[in-house]
Each structure stands twice: as structure tokens, then as C-alpha cells.
């Protein structure tokens, strides 16, 4: 029987504003590297970071819930000048957060996502 994928949680936020600044810079860099640098990338990163900070200030630590909040709130963003969508942004945020936690085994629910591949 297949085991459900366990939730990944961040440590409680001690400085959500600082986390948001990190996320904004990291996401902006990712956006610029993924296709081409565009002015709208800064706006996308700022908006996603704003949602993230607010969620963290409200006590949200679950990465899945943070991703859903970003998808939901980024639906109102005008992506017409971008190659990206709210789903791509939320997935990128998830990847950045998992990287920051040292989690690299994210594909397809294989094994415990909080442990490294043990060969």
C-alpha cells in the first residue's frame, strides 16, 4: 500500500520580514534565470513574498498551505507580460523553501521527503 506524502513544515517564523526578503531575492533570481530577465519579475517576486510574509505572520508553517495561499492570491496578478503563471510561481517558491531546508528528494512521493536519498 502506498504511504501518503508527509507534510513538510518550516520552523516557526522568528523574523517573517527577513524570510520574505530572502524569498523575494531568491525568487527574483530564479525568475530571471528560468527564461529571460523581465521587469515584471521583480513585481511577481515582491507580490509572492508579500503573501508569504503575511501567511508566516499568521502562524502558517506548512509548505503545502503556503503554496496554496500563493496560488490563490497570485490569481489576481496580471501575468500577461510574463512567461509564468501563479502555479509556476507557487512551485518555484516550494522548491526554494525545500532547498532551504536541505530537502532534495521531491519527486513523485518517493520515500520520506525529509530524508536524503540513501542509495
Secondary structure, DSSP 4 states (H G I P E B T S, - for coil): -PPPPPP-BPPPPS-HHHHHHHHHHHHHHHHHHHS---HHHHHHHHHHHHHHHHHHHTT--BHHHHHHHHHHHHTTS--TTSS--HHHHHHHHHHHHHHHTT----STT-S-TTS----
